[in-house]
Amino acid sequence: MAQLPFNILDQDSDSASGTLHELRRCLLAWYGHNRRDLPWRRTADPYAVWVSEIMLQQTRVAAVLPRYEDFMRNFPSVESLANAAEADVLALWSGLGYYRRARMLHKAAKVVAFEYRGVMPLVAAELRALPGIGAYTSAAIASIAFGEAVAVVDGNVERVVQRLAGWGSESASGQAKLARDVELMANRILDPGRPGDFNQAMMELGATVCLPRNPNCLLCPLEGFCQTRGEHPTRPRAKMRSQDAAYALVVRTGSKGREVLLDQRSDDQSVMPGMWELPGMRDLARPNADVRLSVRHAIMQVNYYVRIHTVFEEDVDEVILPAGRRCWVPLKQLGTLPLTGLARKVLLRAKLAELATVAEVADA
């Protein structure tokens, strides 16, 4: 099998065309036999594709699957999402993190529903005019739902392309040019007859075979075209830093049954504005005697080592930090609130709630 020419970006010869044809055939045949059965791959509905692509940004497929299915049950159309309350949208997003994605998705749904009369734009260039939709998401929607021949370039595709061409990324110099070359090459090798399947095949290859560490080259359908055949040098990742934190778990029996005390983050917070969280402790060095549980929670480049203290209602004013808005929330209503990922993790581990979806709570 012929290798992919290093200078394929500049090559229009018959041999290059033949190589491209064979590469596309091999990748699509592999995808047909090895693609994962994911719910968003069973439809060409642009709204469903859009929701899945937003959820999958910086989030593992395993984490997205249950949230996606809940989300689509509650908001099956762009109109239903546009008419929903933001708190309900964020509640169903809880656990995925990066909540700005949910807010922008909700905002864009309103634009599509009320300004575009429920009809999404058909091409990537027009999709990029919607809030929260950039080059990657617009290309994914346009190619998968509408068949536009435009390449999707995410981290997985970028890695596959760089390895095919033998391009390294060991230094920060020239990164802008490298990104342009990757995009050009991704569009050059794209199959114009099946752009949606080809884009998904490239992403699938990067996610399951052409891995960042220890790639499974012997299982790769493009191994014979690849200039790298293994890992290529990459820039070192920024080091994670560690930070201690302490929160209070305050539970009482109220008029509506068992309730937990939660604080709402202010709207001017730079991270997770408006989300509900456990109250913070005044003293991080408080003795461990009342520690209910300990968890590790990562946000961006910070590993938080969190201690959750059991606090009694009568001690709240003394041991917990003040908050702008603080409420006692019945445990059965927790699923209707947009909880921070940490709050959700703690409440689940403490077995205080199953965190039902909005629809399940409404039906109760």
N, C-alpha and C positions, 0 to 999 in steps of 0.2 A: 504494500500500500504506500502511495506517495505521501511524503510529509508535506505539511502546510508550508508554503514558501514564506520565508522570513519577511520578504518585501511584498507581501500580498496586497498591501494597501495601494501599491503603485502598479500592480500587474494586471493586465487585461488579456493575457495570452490564452490560447486554447488550452494549454496545459493547466493553467491556473483555474480556468472555468471547469475543467474536468475534475480537478481536485476538489473544488468547492462543491460540485454536484455530489461527489462521493462522500464528502464530509457530512453534508446535509442528510443524505440518505442513511448513513450509518447512525447519526445521532437520533433521527426521527424513528428509525427502526428500534433502536435501544429504548427510546422513550415509550414506544407503543407496548413493549413487553415489561417495562420496569417502573412505569409511573405509579406513584402512590395514589390510592383512591381517596381523594380529598373532596369534601362537599362542594367547594367552589369550582371544582373542575367538572362538575356534572351539569353545568349550565353556562350559557353564553350571555345571560342577563347582565348588562353593564353595571347595574346597581350592585348585584351580588359580587361581581368581580371587584368593583370599587371598594366595597366594605372589606373584602378579604385582603386586598393589597394594603389598605391602610392598617389593618390589624397586624399584618405580617411584618411591617416595618420594625426592625430591631427587636422582634419577638419570635420565640421558637414556635414551630408549627404545633407541637404538643400543647402549648399553653393557649394557642389561638382556637383550637378545635372546639372545645366546649363553649367558649365565649361567643364564637361566631354563630354557632347553632342557636344559642339563646337569643342573641341579637337579632338574627333573621326571623325567629319566631315572633318576637315582639315588634319588630319593625320590618315587615316583609317587602316594603316598597319605599321608594324615595319620598313619597307623599306622607306615609306614616311616620317616617323619621323626621321630616320637616315639621310636622304638627306635634311632635313629642316635646315634653318639658326637658330642659337640659339636665335636670337632676336625674330623670329616668334614664337618659342616655348614658350619663356618667356612671350610674349604678350598674348598668349592664356591662360597662367597660371595666369595672372594678376588677383588679387582678392582672390587667394587661400593662398598666403603667403608661407613661408618656401621655398623660390625659389631654394634652393640647391636640393630639390627633383626633380624639373624640369630639372636642369642641369645634375643630375646623370641619370635620365631617358633617356635623350637625348644621353648621353655618352654610356649608356648600349645598347641603340638601335643601335648605330653604331657598337658595338661589335657583336651583334646578326646578323645584316644585312651583315657586311663585313667579319667577321671572322667565324661565324657559318652558313653563307649562308642563313640567314633568318629563321633558325629553332631554336626555343628556347629549352634549355635543358629540359628533361622530369621529372627530380627528384629534390627534394628540395636541396640536397647537391650540385648538379651542378649549380643550379640557384643562389646559394649564391656566386658563383664566379663572377657574374656580378656586375658592379658598382651600388651601392645604394640599393642592394637587401640583406636584412638580414634574420634572422630566420623566422620572422613573414610573410614577403612578400613571401618568397620562399615557405613556407608551404601553404599559401593561393593559390598561382598559381598551385603548384603541386597537391594539393588535389582537387581543383575546376575544373581545366582544364584537369588534367591527372589522377585523381582518386588515387593518392598516399595516403596511410593511415598514414598521419602525421598531428598532431594537430596544429591548429592555436591558438596562445596565444597572444591576445591583451588585452587592459585594461578591456574590457567588459567580455571576457572569464575568465580572472584572477579573476574578482570579482565573477562571477558565481561559479567557482571552489572553491574559498575560502569559500563562503557561504554554498555550498553543504557539504563541509568537516568540517565546523565550525572553520576554521583557521582564526585568526585575524591578523591584520598588524599594531597593535597599537604602536610598537616601531621599531626603526631602526635596532636593534640587530637581527641577524638571517635572514635578508632579502634575502641574497644569497641562503640560504637553503630553505626558503619559495618559492622563485622563481623556484628552482629546483623541489620542491615537486609539485608545481602547474603544471609545464610542464609534470611531470611524470603522474599526475592524469588526466590531459587533454588527454594525449595519451592513458591512461588506459580506459577511458570512451568513447573514440572516436569509432564510428561505422565503422568498417573496410569495410563494404559493401557499405556504402554511405558516405565516408569521406568528400566530398565537401559539400553536403547538411548538414551534421552534424555540420561541422565547421561554416557554415553560420547560422545555427539554434542557435548555442551557442552565436555567435556575436549578432544576432537579439534579443535573449532573454535578453542579457545584455543591449542592446541599448533601448529596449522598455518596458521591464517588471522589470528585476532585476536591477533597477536603483541605482545610488550611494546614493541618498537620497529618502526616502519614496518609497521603492520598492513595486510593486503591487503584493504582495505575493498571494493574493486570486485568481489572474488571472494566476499564474505561473503553467505550466504543471509539474514542478519538485518540487512543494511545499511539496509533501509527501516524497520526498527523502532528503530534506534539513535539515541540522543540525542547521542552523542559524535562518531562517524565519524572516528576517528583516535586518536592518543595522548591520554591525559589526564594531567594533572600527577601525578607520583608523588614520594614521599619519596626523597631521595637515598640510595643504598646506602652502607653502611659501607665506608670505604676499606680496600682490601687493604693489609696491611703485608708487608714483605719480610724474609726472614731467611736467612742462610747456614747451610749444614750440610755435614758431610763424613762419609762412611761408607767402610768398608773392604770390598773384595771379595777374599776369601781362598779360593783354590781349590787343592786338592791331589789326588793320586792315592792312594787308600786301598785297603783290602782289598776294598771293594765297588765299585771304580771311582772315577770323579771325584766329589769331594765339595766342598761349599761350607760355610764356617763361618757359622752363624746364631745369633743371640741371641733368647731368648723374653722378651717384655715381662711384667713381674710382674702378678699378678691384681689388685693394688691400684692399677694405673695408671688414670688417669681417661679416657685415650684408648687404644683398641685393646688392652685387657688380654688377656694370653695369646697375642697374635699373635707371629709370628716375623718378625724383621727382620735387616738387615745390621748388623754391629757398628759402633758409632760411633768416630770417630777422636778421639784425645786433643787433637790440635792442628789447629784449623780453618785456621791459617795455613801449614800444611805446603806445601812447594814443589809446583808443578804438574807436575814431571817424571814423577811416577808416577800422574797422573790418567788413569783408564781411560775415563771418560766423564762428561759433565755433564748433568743433567736438571733441569727445573723441575717442582715438585710442589706442588699447592695443597691445603691442608686448612683447611676453614672459611674464616676471614678472613686466612689467612697464605699467601703465596707463598714456598715454600722454593726456594732456588737451591742445588742439591746437587752436590757433587763426589764422585765415586766413585774411591777410590784403590786401586790394585793393591798388596796387601800380601802378603809371603811368610810362610809358616807360622812360620819361626824368629823373625820380628819381631813376632809378635802381641802378646806381653806388653808390649813396649816402646811400641808406637804406637797400640794400641786400648784403649778404655775397658773397665774390668772389667764383668762382667755376672753376674746371679744364676744364669742357666742358659744354657749355651753348648754347642752340639753341631755335630759334623760331619755333614752331611746329604748322602747320595748324590743326585746330580742327578736320577736317575730317580724319586726319592721326593718331589721338591718338590711335586708336585701333590696330595699327601696332607696337606700342612701348611696351616694358616691363615696365609697370608703377608700382611703389610701391603701396601697398594697400592704404596708406593714400592719395597719389595723385589721385588714381582712385576714392576713396570715395569723395574727395573734388570736383573733376571735375563733378562727377555725381550730387552731391547735388547742385552745382552751375549752373546746367543745361547747361553746356558748351559743352557737347558731350554725344552721346549715346554709345560711345566706341564700335563701330562695330567690328566684328571679322575680321581676316585677309582676309578670303574669301569674306566677304561682301564688304570690301574696294576695293579689286581687281575687283569685278564685277561692282563697281559704275561707 
